[in-house]
């Protein structure tokens, strides 16, 4: 048998379910790829390395949260 407290709890629970919204969340991560190149100076080395293929395995193994870049926005409702 439900008492008044149970009924209030049930009503609050039903109400909070109605308040839920959908959000699109973009989580960003940083990673790096290491290359050893021969060049005349640091700028030239960077330009050479930027044109090399990316080692996807190294990037995946060095991923770290970049939380200050994460984004959240309200999702558009498809029913409109």
FENBELHU-V208523 format. One record per helix or strand of 3 or more residues. SS is the DSSP state (~ for helix, > for strand). FROM is the first residue (numbers start at 1). TO is the last residue. Records with the same first field share a line. If there is no record, write none. Layout:
SS: FROM-TO ; FROM-TO
This chain:
~: 4-18 ; 42-50 ; 56-61 ; 67-69
>: 23-26 ; 71-74
